[in-house]
């Protein structure tokens, strides 16, 4: 028994004609391409979700800082560590620390 089937149930490779072999290979290629495309979309979607979550957590930490410091914003996200964040979160797209910019009225993470 090879491949989980008795020899009598297996189709010998030499009995397949070229068209059948080509179709089998193409079916496998299409299946892989479809999986790869959906896998890439899943990775991108996961990175987007991760980025949104990290930004939300960081914005909450900035707001907790502001409440504790008479409405003052931190000078940088590093000022939130360790009291409000364990560490400065990274951007899942480039691996760099999240950006923080103070504006005239508010801030952007």
N, C-alpha and C positions, 0 to 999 in steps of 0.2 A: 504494500500500500504506500503510495507516494502522494503527498499533498492532501491527505485525508480521504482519498478515493481509491478504490481498487483499480488496477490497471485496465480492467475491462470497461470501466466507466469513464476513463480519461480519453480525451481526444488527442491522439498523437499530433505533435506539432507539424509533422510532415503532411498530415491530412488537411491542414488548413490551407486554403488558397490565399494568394496575396491580398485580395480584397478584404477577406475576413480578418487577416492579420492587421491590415491598415486600419480597418474600422475599430478593432479592439484597441490599438494604440491611440487612435484619435479620441475614442471615448475616454480613455484614461487621461489624456492630455486636457480635454475639455473639463473633466471633473476636477483635475488639479487646478486649472486656471480659475474655475468658478470658486473653488475653496480659497485660493490665494486672494482673489478679489474681495471676497466676503471677509476673509481674515484681516486684510489690510483695512477695510472699513471698520471692523470691530476694534482694531488697535487704535485707529484715529478717534473713534467715538469714545473709547476708554480714556485716551489722553485728554480729550475735551472735558469729559466728566471730572477727571482728576484735577485739571486746571481750575475748573469752576469751584470745586470743593476747596482747593488750597487757597484760592482768592477769597472765598467766603470766610474760611477760618481766620485768615489773616486780617480781613476787614473787621471781624468781631474782636480780634485782639487789639487792633488799633482803637476801636471804640471803647473797649475796657480800659485801655491806657488813658484815653481822653477823659473818661469819667473820673479816673483816679488822679488826674493832673490838671484840674481846673480848666478843662476844655482845650488843653494844649495837645498838639500832635507830636508824635515821636519824631526825632530827627532822621531816623532810619528804621528799617525793620529790625535791625540788630538790637535796637533799644528795647524791643519787646521780649527778648530772650534773657533769662529763662522765666520771667514772671508771667508772661502772657502766651508765649510760644516755646516749645521745646527747642526749636531751631528755626532759622529762616527757611521757609519752604522753597523748593526749587520749581522752576517752570518745567513741566514734563516734556515740552517740545524742544528745549535747548539745554536743559540741565543747569542753567544759570539760576541764581537766586531770583525770586519774584521781584519785580520792580515796584518802587514806591515813589510817588511824586506828590509833594505838597502843592496845593493850588491856593489861589487867593481865598476861595471859599470851599474848603474841603481838601480832598486828596483822591488819588487814583492808585489802585493796586493792580 
